[in-house]
Amino acid sequence: MKNLVYLLFLALVGFSVAGYFLNWYKFTDDNGTTGHRHLSIDIDTNKVRTDLQKGEAKVGETLQNLNQEAQTAAQPSTDQKPTAPPQLQPPK
């Protein structure tokens, strides 16, 4: 259970850091005339959505390429002739 909490925390931190550097949200700080500070967060949901769709497409493309490479590697090459098994020599 503790490992799951750590995993969720790391996912949240990773999402937050990625979002900050991708400009998904911005923090603004205003000093009021009465001495109160006002902190606001502006979240650009359209940018988040488009970036996630781009990332999903990139991951899908990468997985498809890896799948094609694995299928190509698994198929025997038709260019090479099958080789006969080596002849066993009786012991002397």
Buried (B, 14 or more C-beta within 10 A) or exposed (E): EEEEEEEEEEEEEEEEEEBEEEEBBEEEEEEEEEEEEEEEEEEBEEBBEEBEEEEEEEEEEEEEEEEEEEEEEEEEEEEEEEEEEEEEEEEE
